[in-house]
Amino acid sequence: MSTRTLAHILPFAVFMSFIAIEGLPLWLAETGIITLQPAGSLYLYPIKTIVVGSLLLYFGKQYHEINIKQITQPSTFLASALAGIIVFVLWIQMDWLLPFQKPAPGYNPNLITDDLHRTVLIAFRLAGASIVVPIMEEIFWRSYIARMVINQDFESVPVGTFTWPSFLVTVLLFGLEHQLIIAGLMAGVAYHALLCRTKSIAACIVAHSVTNLLLGMYVLKTEAWLFW
């Protein structure tokens, strides 16, 4: 496996591994094997953010496809921001999906009684969701998977190249990654459409970041922790 391929896969793989680690204590508690404090798993998120963020920084020179100059163009930036806002608005309207699933309890920092600890956890959650996650996921899904489906030598495929197999595989897997699968599919369609229009991974990162930042602010205001 080349360094470039590893750089696109490893941060996402580590992120998903942390999700599995977070879920294991909850499963053990449900089966009665252990007793778990409700707030215990919240402290893993800062660690996950730091580890994945560090990997992105370490591999930073490998992400040649992220061109910051692209989002300085007003039309590209506006398209990115608008896509992010639309996904956010549609996402929070999909709470009707929750009764059809068994959602996780969500990330509720109010379980932490210490003010300083709670503030730090909220800061890490917002930073992780609006900075680390968008970069990590767009590098994996829209830069690597979307092109790898077209050609295993993904670097030979121009960013934003559209094929139906690439579109469908990327959108479907991106949706399945999320707790609200239909909402995830919707977001996957929107971000992929933006990718094909702008030919820019940076634009997708901005859109994804806008969505997650607005969602975080909405969750903190409404305490709709299931969205977090």
N, C-alpha and C positions, 0 to 999 in steps of 0.2 A: 504494500500500500504506500503510495507516494505521500510526501509531507503535505502537499496541497489537499489531497483527499482526506487525510487524517485531520487536518485543520478544519475541514467542513463537517466532519462526522463527530469527532471526539467531544466538543463542548455540548452538543445535543445529547449524546449518549450518557455523559456524566450527569446532565440535568435530569434525564429520565431515570437514571439510577437513584438519584436522590429522592425522586417521587416514590419509587418503589420502597426505599428505606423509610420514608415518612409513613407509607401505608402499612408497613409491617407491624409496628406497635399497635396501630388501630385494629388490625385484624386479630392480633393476639389478645387484645383487650376484649374484643367482641366474643372470642371463643372462651374467655374466662381463664386463659393461661397466665395472664399478667394483669396487674391493676395499673392503669395509666392515668396520670394527671392530665386533664383536658388541655392545659397550656403547654405540656411537655414538648410536643412536636413543633411548636411555633419557633423554637430557637434554632431549628435546622435550616430555616430559610436564609438567615444571614450567611451561614456557612456555605450553602448552595450558591448564593449570589456571589460571594467572594471567590469560590473555586471556579465557577463557570466564567465569571468576569476575568479572572486571571488567565484562564486558558485563551480567551478571546484576545487579550492583550499579548500573550506570548506568541500566538499565531498571527498577529495583526498584519504582518508583512505578506502573508499568504492570500489575503483577501483583496486581490487586485481589482476585482469587479465592483468594489464599493467606491464609487466616485462621488465625493462630497460636492464637487462643483456642480453636479447635475441638479441638486436640490436648491441651488442658488438661483436657478431659472424660475421666475415667478410662476409660469404656467405649471411647471413640474411640482413646485412646492404647494401650490394651491390645490392641484389634483390630489397630492398625497394627503394634505390636511383634510380635504373634503371626504376622501375615501375613509380616513380614520374616524371622522365624526359620524359618517353614515353607518359604519360597522358598529360603533358604540351605541348609537340610537337603536338600531335593530337588535343588538345583543340584549339590551336591558328590557326589550319588549318580549323576549323569549322566555320569561320566567314561567310561562304556562307549560313549558316542557318539563319542569321539575317534578310534578306529580307522576310522570311516566318513567322516572328514573329513580335511582337510589343515590342521590348526590352526597358527596362528602360534606362534612359540616362547614367547610370553608375556613378561611384564615381570619380568626376573630381575635385581634390584639386586646380587646377589652377583657379577655380572660386573665390578662396580666395585671396584677394589682399595683405593682411598682410603676410610678409615672415615668421614670427615666427609661426603664426597660421597655415599657410600652411604646414610648416615643421612638426609641431606637429601632424596634421591630417594625413599626409603621414606616419609618424612613427607609429601611432596607427593603421592605415589601414594595413600596412605591418605586424605588430606584431599580430594584430587580425586575419588576414587571414592565416598567416604561423605558428602561435602557438595556439591561442585559438580555432579557427575553426576546425583545424584537430583533436585536442584532443576531443572537444565536439562532433563532428560528428562521429568520429570513435567509441567513447563510446556508442553513441546512435544507429548508424546503424549496424556496424560490431560486436559490443559486445552484445548489447541488442536485437535489432530487429531480427538480423540473428539467434540468439539462441531462442528468444521468439516464433518465428514462428514454431520452432521444438517442443518446450515444454514451456508452460507458466511459469514453474519453470525454468527460463533461466539459473540460476546458476548451474543447474544439467547437462547442455549441455556443453561439452568441447569446448573451443574456436577453431574455424576453422572447426567445423563439417559441412560437406556438405550434403545438400538435395536440390533437385530441387525447391520445394516450397520456402525454405528459400532463395535460391539464387535469384529466380525470383522476389519475393516480395521485397527483400532488394534493388536489382538493380533498379527495376521499381520505387519504391518510392523515392530512392535517385536521380534518374534522374528527376522525376517530381518536386523535390525541387529546381532545378536549372533553371535559365532563359534559357540557351541553353540545352534543354531537352536531345537531342541526345548526346551531349557532356557529359552531366551528366550521361547518361546511359553507355557510353563508360568508364568513370572514375569508375563508380560503378562496372562494370565487371572486370576492372583491379585490383581495390583494393580488391574485393572479391576473385579473383584468388590468389592474394598475401596472403590473409588471410588463404585460404585453403592450400597453399603451406608451409607457415611458421608457422601456428597456433599461430600467434602473433599479438595482437592488437598494440603493440608498433611498429612493422614493418609497419602496415597500417598508423599509425600516422606519421611516418617518411616519407613515400611515399607521403601522402597527404600534408605534410608540404613542401616537395621539390616542388611539383606541384604548390602550392599556392605562394611560395616564388619566383619561376621562373616566374610565371604569373604576379606577382606584379612588378617585375623588368622589364618585357617586356612591361607592360602597361605604366610604368613611362617613359620608353625610347621612345615608339612609340606613346604615348597618345591615345591608343586604349581603351578609357574609358569604352566602352560597355562590355569589358571583366571583368571589376571590379565591 
